[in-house]
């Protein structure tokens, strides 16, 4: 999987793809990766994920939410598994990323 935080891409390729989708509220990096892989195949280039230096993420964002609010986020997990289109197109479903809370 491609993480949106660390993507290295040629400017020409990024512009050719039109950048990230403005319609997606979650998973835009995954959607972008699919388009990028297709572009790489059609242009004879390689799509590479660097994995020798894995990133360890933090749980800081979860400290901003009560246990009840965290359980409520299971709705997003449900959508990701059973209705991925809804999960990526519904800002309310992806509110954990867009509610403005900062650590």
Secondary structure, DSSP 8 states (H G I E B T S, - for coil): ---TTS----HHHHHHHTSS-SS-SS-HHHHHHHHHHHHHHHHT-------SS------GGGGGS-HHHHHHTHHHHHHHHH-HHHHHH-TTTTHHHHS----
